[in-house]
């Protein structure tokens, strides 16, 4: 569900957990999903980074 974009709070409510930390134990994602998410989060920072060359 997490990999399909379902909000963690929704998942938490559906399984009846009060604490997010309890739900986190059950919301593992694949390595491919984690790598893609990390890449998507970091790419904008690297795309805007100065190249070190004068313009």
PDB file of N, H, CA, C and O in Angstrom:
ATOM      1  N   UNK A   1       0.818  -1.190   0.000  1.00  0.00           N
ATOM      2  CA  UNK A   1       0.000   0.000   0.000  1.00  0.00           C
ATOM      3  C   UNK A   1       0.866   1.258   0.000  1.00  0.00           C
ATOM      4  O   UNK A   1       0.557   2.232  -0.687  1.00  0.00           O
ATOM      5  N   UNK A   2       1.938   1.232   0.765  1.00  0.00           N
ATOM      6  H   UNK A   2       2.188   0.441   1.323  1.00  0.00           H
ATOM      7  CA  UNK A   2       2.825   2.392   0.834  1.00  0.00           C
ATOM      8  C   UNK A   2       3.423   2.676  -0.535  1.00  0.00           C
ATOM      9  O   UNK A   2       3.500   3.831  -0.954  1.00  0.00           O
ATOM     10  N   UNK A   3       3.848   1.622  -1.235  1.00  0.00           N
ATOM     11  H   UNK A   3       3.785   0.684  -0.894  1.00  0.00           H
ATOM     12  CA  UNK A   3       4.456   1.803  -2.556  1.00  0.00           C
ATOM     13  C   UNK A   3       3.456   2.306  -3.583  1.00  0.00           C
ATOM     14  O   UNK A   3       3.850   2.862  -4.608  1.00  0.00           O
ATOM     15  N   UNK A   4       2.170   2.119  -3.324  1.00  0.00           N
ATOM     16  H   UNK A   4       1.850   1.667  -2.491  1.00  0.00           H
ATOM     17  CA  UNK A   4       1.140   2.603  -4.245  1.00  0.00           C
ATOM     18  C   UNK A   4       0.658   4.001  -3.888  1.00  0.00           C
ATOM     19  O   UNK A   4      -0.306   4.496  -4.473  1.00  0.00           O
ATOM     20  N   UNK A   5       1.331   4.644  -2.921  1.00  0.00           N
ATOM     21  H   UNK A   5       2.113   4.241  -2.446  1.00  0.00           H
ATOM     22  CA  UNK A   5       1.029   6.024  -2.593  1.00  0.00           C
ATOM     23  C   UNK A   5      -0.035   6.225  -1.522  1.00  0.00           C
ATOM     24  O   UNK A   5      -0.476   7.350  -1.285  1.00  0.00           O
ATOM     25  N   UNK A   6      -0.448   5.140  -0.876  1.00  0.00           N
ATOM     26  H   UNK A   6      -0.090   4.226  -1.069  1.00  0.00           H
ATOM     27  CA  UNK A   6      -1.441   5.267   0.190  1.00  0.00           C
ATOM     28  C   UNK A   6      -0.781   5.947   1.386  1.00  0.00           C
ATOM     29  O   UNK A   6       0.316   5.564   1.793  1.00  0.00           O
ATOM     30  N   UNK A   7      -1.441   6.943   1.943  1.00  0.00           N
ATOM     31  H   UNK A   7      -2.332   7.254   1.613  1.00  0.00           H
ATOM     32  CA  UNK A   7      -0.917   7.694   3.075  1.00  0.00           C
ATOM     33  C   UNK A   7      -0.721   6.779   4.283  1.00  0.00           C
ATOM     34  O   UNK A   7      -1.572   5.943   4.588  1.00  0.00           O
ATOM     35  N   UNK A   8       0.420   6.951   4.971  1.00  0.00           N
ATOM     36  H   UNK A   8       1.111   7.630   4.724  1.00  0.00           H
ATOM     37  CA  UNK A   8       0.707   6.104   6.135  1.00  0.00           C
ATOM     38  C   UNK A   8      -0.325   6.273   7.235  1.00  0.00           C
ATOM     39  O   UNK A   8      -0.635   5.316   7.944  1.00  0.00           O
ATOM     40  N   UNK A   9      -0.861   7.476   7.386  1.00  0.00           N
ATOM     41  H   UNK A   9      -0.610   8.253   6.810  1.00  0.00           H
ATOM     42  CA  UNK A   9      -1.886   7.711   8.410  1.00  0.00           C
ATOM     43  C   UNK A   9      -3.131   6.876   8.115  1.00  0.00           C
ATOM     44  O   UNK A   9      -3.748   6.337   9.034  1.00  0.00           O
ATOM     45  N   UNK A  10      -3.501   6.768   6.844  1.00  0.00           N
ATOM     46  H   UNK A  10      -3.000   7.206   6.098  1.00  0.00           H
ATOM     47  CA  UNK A  10      -4.643   5.937   6.450  1.00  0.00           C
ATOM     48  C   UNK A  10      -4.378   4.479   6.802  1.00  0.00           C
ATOM     49  O   UNK A  10      -5.238   3.800   7.362  1.00  0.00           O
ATOM     50  N   UNK A  11      -3.186   4.006   6.471  1.00  0.00           N
ATOM     51  H   UNK A  11      -2.486   4.557   6.016  1.00  0.00           H
ATOM     52  CA  UNK A  11      -2.823   2.624   6.792  1.00  0.00           C
ATOM     53  C   UNK A  11      -2.886   2.419   8.301  1.00  0.00           C
ATOM     54  O   UNK A  11      -3.417   1.416   8.779  1.00  0.00           O
ATOM     55  N   UNK A  12      -2.348   3.362   9.036  1.00  0.00           N
ATOM     56  H   UNK A  12      -1.916   4.177   8.649  1.00  0.00           H
ATOM     57  CA  UNK A  12      -2.342   3.291  10.499  1.00  0.00           C
ATOM     58  C   UNK A  12      -3.769   3.149  11.037  1.00  0.00           C
ATOM     59  O   UNK A  12      -4.022   2.327  11.918  1.00  0.00           O
ATOM     60  N   UNK A  13      -4.681   3.933  10.521  1.00  0.00           N
ATOM     61  H   UNK A  13      -4.476   4.601   9.806  1.00  0.00           H
ATOM     62  CA  UNK A  13      -6.068   3.864  10.975  1.00  0.00           C
ATOM     63  C   UNK A  13      -6.713   2.542  10.600  1.00  0.00           C
ATOM     64  O   UNK A  13      -7.483   1.982  11.380  1.00  0.00           O
ATOM     65  N   UNK A  14      -6.404   2.036   9.406  1.00  0.00           N
ATOM     66  H   UNK A  14      -5.778   2.490   8.772  1.00  0.00           H
ATOM     67  CA  UNK A  14      -7.012   0.796   8.946  1.00  0.00           C
ATOM     68  C   UNK A  14      -6.594  -0.413   9.789  1.00  0.00           C
ATOM     69  O   UNK A  14      -7.386  -1.329  10.008  1.00  0.00           O
ATOM     70  N   UNK A  15      -5.351  -0.407  10.255  1.00  0.00           N
ATOM     71  H   UNK A  15      -4.707   0.337  10.077  1.00  0.00           H
ATOM     72  CA  UNK A  15      -4.883  -1.540  11.064  1.00  0.00           C
ATOM     73  C   UNK A  15      -5.137  -1.324  12.547  1.00  0.00           C
ATOM     74  O   UNK A  15      -4.858  -2.205  13.361  1.00  0.00           O
ATOM     75  N   UNK A  16      -5.668  -0.149  12.907  1.00  0.00           N
ATOM     76  H   UNK A  16      -5.894   0.567  12.246  1.00  0.00           H
ATOM     77  CA  UNK A  16      -6.062   0.103  14.282  1.00  0.00           C
ATOM     78  C   UNK A  16      -4.938   0.459  15.230  1.00  0.00           C
ATOM     79  O   UNK A  16      -5.051   0.239  16.435  1.00  0.00           O
ATOM     80  N   UNK A  17      -3.853   1.008  14.701  1.00  0.00           N
ATOM     81  H   UNK A  17      -3.762   1.187  13.722  1.00  0.00           H
ATOM     82  CA  UNK A  17      -2.747   1.408  15.560  1.00  0.00           C
ATOM     83  C   UNK A  17      -2.912   2.851  16.020  1.00  0.00           C
ATOM     84  O   UNK A  17      -3.328   3.721  15.255  1.00  0.00           O
ATOM     85  N   UNK A  18      -2.577   3.083  17.283  1.00  0.00           N
ATOM     86  H   UNK A  18      -2.239   2.376  17.904  1.00  0.00           H
ATOM     87  CA  UNK A  18      -2.614   4.448  17.812  1.00  0.00           C
ATOM     88  C   UNK A  18      -1.349   5.219  17.443  1.00  0.00           C
ATOM     89  O   UNK A  18      -1.412   6.407  17.129  1.00  0.00           O
ATOM     90  N   UNK A  19      -0.218   4.550  17.482  1.00  0.00           N
ATOM     91  H   UNK A  19      -0.167   3.584  17.737  1.00  0.00           H
ATOM     92  CA  UNK A  19       1.086   5.193  17.262  1.00  0.00           C
ATOM     93  C   UNK A  19       1.632   4.854  15.881  1.00  0.00           C
ATOM     94  O   UNK A  19       1.546   3.715  15.422  1.00  0.00           O
ATOM     95  N   UNK A  20       2.194   5.867  15.233  1.00  0.00           N
ATOM     96  H   UNK A  20       2.264   6.792  15.606  1.00  0.00           H
ATOM     97  CA  UNK A  20       2.813   5.660  13.927  1.00  0.00           C
ATOM     98  C   UNK A  20       3.978   4.681  14.020  1.00  0.00           C
ATOM     99  O   UNK A  20       4.238   3.930  13.080  1.00  0.00           O
ATOM    100  N   UNK A  21       4.670   4.690  15.140  1.00  0.00           N
ATOM    101  H   UNK A  21       4.459   5.301  15.903  1.00  0.00           H
ATOM    102  CA  UNK A  21       5.825   3.789  15.291  1.00  0.00           C
ATOM    103  C   UNK A  21       5.387   2.331  15.258  1.00  0.00           C
ATOM    104  O   UNK A  21       6.145   1.475  14.803  1.00  0.00           O
ATOM    105  N   UNK A  22       4.194   2.035  15.724  1.00  0.00           N
ATOM    106  H   UNK A  22       3.578   2.731  16.093  1.00  0.00           H
ATOM    107  CA  UNK A  22       3.683   0.663  15.653  1.00  0.00           C
ATOM    108  C   UNK A  22       3.434   0.253  14.209  1.00  0.00           C
ATOM    109  O   UNK A  22       3.722  -0.878  13.818  1.00  0.00           O
ATOM    110  N   UNK A  23       2.903   1.170  13.428  1.00  0.00           N
ATOM    111  H   UNK A  23       2.669   2.088  13.746  1.00  0.00           H
ATOM    112  CA  UNK A  23       2.610   0.891  12.024  1.00  0.00           C
ATOM    113  C   UNK A  23       3.896   0.767  11.214  1.00  0.00           C
ATOM    114  O   UNK A  23       3.962  -0.029  10.277  1.00  0.00           O
ATOM    115  N   UNK A  24       4.905   1.537  11.561  1.00  0.00           N
ATOM    116  H   UNK A  24       4.851   2.184  12.322  1.00  0.00           H
ATOM    117  CA  UNK A  24       6.157   1.542  10.811  1.00  0.00           C
ATOM    118  C   UNK A  24       6.789   0.159  10.752  1.00  0.00           C
ATOM    119  O   UNK A  24       7.472  -0.166   9.781  1.00  0.00           O
ATOM    120  N   UNK A  25       6.575  -0.641  11.756  1.00  0.00           N
ATOM    121  H   UNK A  25       6.020  -0.377  12.545  1.00  0.00           H
ATOM    122  CA  UNK A  25       7.127  -2.001  11.783  1.00  0.00           C
ATOM    123  C   UNK A  25       6.599  -2.821  10.613  1.00  0.00           C
ATOM    124  O   UNK A  25       7.285  -3.717  10.122  1.00  0.00           O
ATOM    125  N   UNK A  26       5.383  -2.517  10.166  1.00  0.00           N
ATOM    126  H   UNK A  26       4.827  -1.789  10.565  1.00  0.00           H
ATOM    127  CA  UNK A  26       4.729  -3.302   9.121  1.00  0.00           C
ATOM    128  C   UNK A  26       4.739  -2.647   7.752  1.00  0.00           C
ATOM    129  O   UNK A  26       4.219  -3.230   6.800  1.00  0.00           O
ATOM    130  N   UNK A  27       5.300  -1.480   7.619  1.00  0.00           N
ATOM    131  H   UNK A  27       5.721  -1.006   8.393  1.00  0.00           H
ATOM    132  CA  UNK A  27       5.232  -0.768   6.340  1.00  0.00           C
ATOM    133  C   UNK A  27       6.593  -0.732   5.655  1.00  0.00           C
ATOM    134  O   UNK A  27       7.138   0.338   5.383  1.00  0.00           O
ATOM    135  N   UNK A  28       7.122  -1.896   5.387  1.00  0.00           N
ATOM    136  H   UNK A  28       6.679  -2.765   5.608  1.00  0.00           H
ATOM    137  CA  UNK A  28       8.391  -2.000   4.670  1.00  0.00           C
ATOM    138  C   UNK A  28       8.155  -1.794   3.179  1.00  0.00           C
ATOM    139  O   UNK A  28       7.088  -2.122   2.659  1.00  0.00           O
ATOM    140  N   UNK A  29       9.145  -1.254   2.506  1.00  0.00           N
ATOM    141  H   UNK A  29      10.011  -0.988   2.928  1.00  0.00           H
ATOM    142  CA  UNK A  29       9.074  -1.083   1.057  1.00  0.00           C
ATOM    143  C   UNK A  29      10.263  -1.783   0.417  1.00  0.00           C
ATOM    144  O   UNK A  29      11.266  -2.059   1.076  1.00  0.00           O
ATOM    145  N   UNK A  30      10.140  -2.062  -0.860  1.00  0.00           N
ATOM    146  H   UNK A  30       9.325  -1.837  -1.395  1.00  0.00           H
ATOM    147  CA  UNK A  30      11.208  -2.756  -1.586  1.00  0.00           C
ATOM    148  C   UNK A  30      12.416  -1.847  -1.753  1.00  0.00           C
ATOM    149  O   UNK A  30      12.308  -0.625  -1.654  1.00  0.00           O
ATOM    150  N   UNK A  31      13.557  -2.454  -2.006  1.00  0.00           N
ATOM    151  H   UNK A  31      13.644  -3.447  -2.086  1.00  0.00           H
ATOM    152  CA  UNK A  31      14.778  -1.688  -2.256  1.00  0.00           C
ATOM    153  C   UNK A  31      14.616  -0.782  -3.477  1.00  0.00           C
ATOM    154  O   UNK A  31      15.081   0.358  -3.469  1.00  0.00           O
ATOM    155  N   UNK A  32      13.964  -1.281  -4.519  1.00  0.00           N
ATOM    156  H   UNK A  32      13.587  -2.207  -4.526  1.00  0.00           H
ATOM    157  CA  UNK A  32      13.749  -0.470  -5.726  1.00  0.00           C
ATOM    158  C   UNK A  32      12.916   0.767  -5.405  1.00  0.00           C
ATOM    159  O   UNK A  32      13.234   1.867  -5.859  1.00  0.00           O
ATOM    160  N   UNK A  33      11.865   0.592  -4.633  1.00  0.00           N
ATOM    161  H   UNK A  33      11.607  -0.301  -4.264  1.00  0.00           H
ATOM    162  CA  UNK A  33      11.021   1.731  -4.261  1.00  0.00           C
ATOM    163  C   UNK A  33      11.825   2.725  -3.443  1.00  0.00           C
ATOM    164  O   UNK A  33      11.751   3.929  -3.688  1.00  0.00           O
ATOM    165  N   UNK A  34      12.592   2.239  -2.474  1.00  0.00           N
ATOM    166  H   UNK A  34      12.651   1.261  -2.275  1.00  0.00           H
ATOM    167  CA  UNK A  34      13.390   3.116  -1.612  1.00  0.00           C
ATOM    168  C   UNK A  34      14.421   3.882  -2.434  1.00  0.00           C
ATOM    169  O   UNK A  34      14.598   5.085  -2.238  1.00  0.00           O
ATOM    170  N   UNK A  35      15.100   3.202  -3.348  1.00  0.00           N
ATOM    171  H   UNK A  35      14.956   2.225  -3.508  1.00  0.00           H
ATOM    172  CA  UNK A  35      16.104   3.863  -4.183  1.00  0.00           C
ATOM    173  C   UNK A  35      15.476   4.924  -5.081  1.00  0.00           C
ATOM    174  O   UNK A  35      16.042   6.003  -5.258  1.00  0.00           O
ATOM    175  N   UNK A  36      14.318   4.624  -5.645  1.00  0.00           N
ATOM    176  H   UNK A  36      13.859   3.747  -5.502  1.00  0.00           H
ATOM    177  CA  UNK A  36      13.630   5.588  -6.504  1.00  0.00           C
ATOM    178  C   UNK A  36      13.177   6.796  -5.700  1.00  0.00           C
ATOM    179  O   UNK A  36      13.337   7.932  -6.145  1.00  0.00           O
ATOM    180  N   UNK A  37      12.611   6.562  -4.517  1.00  0.00           N
ATOM    181  H   UNK A  37      12.480   5.639  -4.155  1.00  0.00           H
ATOM    182  CA  UNK A  37      12.154   7.663  -3.668  1.00  0.00           C
ATOM    183  C   UNK A  37      13.327   8.550  -3.250  1.00  0.00           C
ATOM    184  O   UNK A  37      13.219   9.776  -3.261  1.00  0.00           O
ATOM    185  N   UNK A  38      14.433   7.932  -2.886  1.00  0.00           N
ATOM    186  H   UNK A  38      14.521   6.936  -2.877  1.00  0.00           H
ATOM    187  CA  UNK A  38      15.616   8.689  -2.486  1.00  0.00           C
ATOM    188  C   UNK A  38      16.164   9.494  -3.659  1.00  0.00           C
ATOM    189  O   UNK A  38      16.527  10.660  -3.504  1.00  0.00           O
ATOM    190  N   UNK A  39      16.221   8.876  -4.812  1.00  0.00           N
ATOM    191  H   UNK A  39      15.927   7.928  -4.937  1.00  0.00           H
ATOM    192  CA  UNK A  39      16.700   9.562  -6.014  1.00  0.00           C
ATOM    193  C   UNK A  39      15.798  10.754  -6.353  1.00  0.00           C
ATOM    194  O   UNK A  39      16.290  11.834  -6.679  1.00  0.00           O
ATOM    195  N   UNK A  40      14.484  10.556  -6.274  1.00  0.00           N
ATOM    196  H   UNK A  40      14.084   9.679  -6.008  1.00  0.00           H
ATOM    197  CA  UNK A  40      13.541  11.644  -6.558  1.00  0.00           C
ATOM    198  C   UNK A  40      13.684  12.792  -5.562  1.00  0.00           C
ATOM    199  O   UNK A  40      13.508  13.956  -5.921  1.00  0.00           O
ATOM    200  N   UNK A  41      14.000  12.467  -4.330  1.00  0.00           N
ATOM    201  H   UNK A  41      14.144  11.522  -4.039  1.00  0.00           H
ATOM    202  CA  UNK A  41      14.156  13.499  -3.312  1.00  0.00           C
ATOM    203  C   UNK A  41      15.463  14.268  -3.476  1.00  0.00           C
ATOM    204  O   UNK A  41      15.510  15.471  -3.216  1.00  0.00           O
ATOM    205  N   UNK A  42      16.519  13.591  -3.904  1.00  0.00           N
ATOM    206  H   UNK A  42      16.481  12.614  -4.115  1.00  0.00           H
ATOM    207  CA  UNK A  42      17.827  14.225  -3.981  1.00  0.00           C
ATOM    208  C   UNK A  42      18.131  14.884  -5.328  1.00  0.00           C
ATOM    209  O   UNK A  42      18.905  15.840  -5.385  1.00  0.00           O
ATOM    210  N   UNK A  43      17.540  14.393  -6.393  1.00  0.00           N
ATOM    211  H   UNK A  43      16.912  13.617  -6.347  1.00  0.00           H
ATOM    212  CA  UNK A  43      17.850  14.932  -7.727  1.00  0.00           C
ATOM    213  C   UNK A  43      17.666  16.440  -7.844  1.00  0.00           C
ATOM    214  O   UNK A  43      18.523  17.101  -8.430  1.00  0.00           O
ATOM    215  N   UNK A  44      16.587  17.015  -7.313  1.00  0.00           N
ATOM    216  H   UNK A  44      15.891  16.478  -6.836  1.00  0.00           H
ATOM    217  CA  UNK A  44      16.451  18.480  -7.431  1.00  0.00           C
ATOM    218  C   UNK A  44      17.621  19.232  -6.791  1.00  0.00           C
ATOM    219  O   UNK A  44      18.050  20.262  -7.312  1.00  0.00           O
ATOM    220  N   UNK A  45      18.127  18.741  -5.697  1.00  0.00           N
ATOM    221  H   UNK A  45      17.779  17.905  -5.274  1.00  0.00           H
ATOM    222  CA  UNK A  45      19.256  19.407  -5.028  1.00  0.00           C
ATOM    223  C   UNK A  45      20.513  19.324  -5.888  1.00  0.00           C
ATOM    224  O   UNK A  45      21.276  20.286  -5.970  1.00  0.00           O
ATOM    225  N   UNK A  46      20.727  18.187  -6.524  1.00  0.00           N
ATOM    226  H   UNK A  46      20.107  17.405  -6.457  1.00  0.00           H
ATOM    227  CA  UNK A  46      21.912  18.034  -7.368  1.00  0.00           C
ATOM    228  C   UNK A  46      21.766  18.785  -8.683  1.00  0.00           C
ATOM    229  O   UNK A  46      22.752  19.275  -9.234  1.00  0.00           O
ATOM    230  N   UNK A  47      20.536  18.878  -9.189  1.00  0.00           N
ATOM    231  H   UNK A  47      19.735  18.480  -8.741  1.00  0.00           H
ATOM    232  CA  UNK A  47      20.314  19.605 -10.446  1.00  0.00           C
ATOM    233  C   UNK A  47      20.575  21.103 -10.269  1.00  0.00           C
ATOM    234  O   UNK A  47      20.987  21.769 -11.218  1.00  0.00           O
ATOM    235  N   UNK A  48      20.345  21.632  -9.088  1.00  0.00           N
ATOM    236  H   UNK A  48      20.010  21.091  -8.317  1.00  0.00           H
ATOM    237  CA  UNK A  48      20.522  23.051  -8.828  1.00  0.00           C
ATOM    238  C   UNK A  48      21.898  23.392  -8.255  1.00  0.00           C
ATOM    239  O   UNK A  48      22.210  24.565  -8.053  1.00  0.00           O
ATOM    240  N   UNK A  49      22.714  22.384  -7.995  1.00  0.00           N
ATOM    241  H   UNK A  49      22.460  21.431  -8.158  1.00  0.00           H
ATOM    242  CA  UNK A  49      24.021  22.617  -7.410  1.00  0.00           C
ATOM    243  C   UNK A  49      24.931  23.352  -8.385  1.00  0.00           C
ATOM    244  O   UNK A  49      24.894  23.078  -9.585  1.00  0.00           O
ATOM    245  N   UNK A  50      25.745  24.278  -7.894  1.00  0.00           N
ATOM    246  H   UNK A  50      25.774  24.501  -6.919  1.00  0.00           H
ATOM    247  CA  UNK A  50      26.675  24.983  -8.789  1.00  0.00           C
ATOM    248  C   UNK A  50      27.693  23.997  -9.378  1.00  0.00           C
ATOM    249  O   UNK A  50      28.080  23.020  -8.737  1.00  0.00           O
ATOM    250  N   UNK A  51      28.104  24.276 -10.584  1.00  0.00           N
ATOM    251  H   UNK A  51      27.790  25.071 -11.104  1.00  0.00           H
ATOM    252  CA  UNK A  51      29.032  23.375 -11.261  1.00  0.00           C
ATOM    253  C   UNK A  51      30.480  23.706 -10.938  1.00  0.00           C
ATOM    254  O   UNK A  51      31.372  22.909 -11.229  1.00  0.00           O
ATOM    255  N   UNK A  52      30.728  24.854 -10.348  1.00  0.00           N
ATOM    256  H   UNK A  52      30.003  25.501 -10.111  1.00  0.00           H
ATOM    257  CA  UNK A  52      32.101  25.244 -10.035  1.00  0.00           C
ATOM    258  C   UNK A  52      32.752  26.022 -11.166  1.00  0.00           C
ATOM    259  O   UNK A  52      33.888  26.477 -11.032  1.00  0.00           O
ATOM    260  N   UNK A  53      32.048  26.179 -12.275  1.00  0.00           N
ATOM    261  H   UNK A  53      31.125  25.809 -12.384  1.00  0.00           H
ATOM    262  CA  UNK A  53      32.559  26.912 -13.421  1.00  0.00           C
ATOM    263  C   UNK A  53      31.961  28.305 -13.430  1.00  0.00           C
ATOM    264  O   UNK A  53      30.835  28.511 -12.976  1.00  0.00           O
ATOM    265  N   UNK A  54      32.718  29.261 -13.948  1.00  0.00           N
ATOM    266  H   UNK A  54      33.632  29.094 -14.317  1.00  0.00           H
ATOM    267  CA  UNK A  54      32.206  30.626 -14.087  1.00  0.00           C
ATOM    268  C   UNK A  54      31.179  30.658 -15.204  1.00  0.00           C
ATOM    269  O   UNK A  54      31.310  29.968 -16.215  1.00  0.00           O
ATOM    270  N   UNK A  55      30.164  31.465 -15.001  1.00  0.00           N
ATOM    271  H   UNK A  55      30.057  32.026 -14.179  1.00  0.00           H
ATOM    272  CA  UNK A  55      29.101  31.559 -16.033  1.00  0.00           C
ATOM    273  C   UNK A  55      29.455  32.587 -17.054  1.00  0.00           C
ATOM    274  O   UNK A  55      28.693  32.810 -17.995  1.00  0.00           O
TER     275      UNK A  55
END
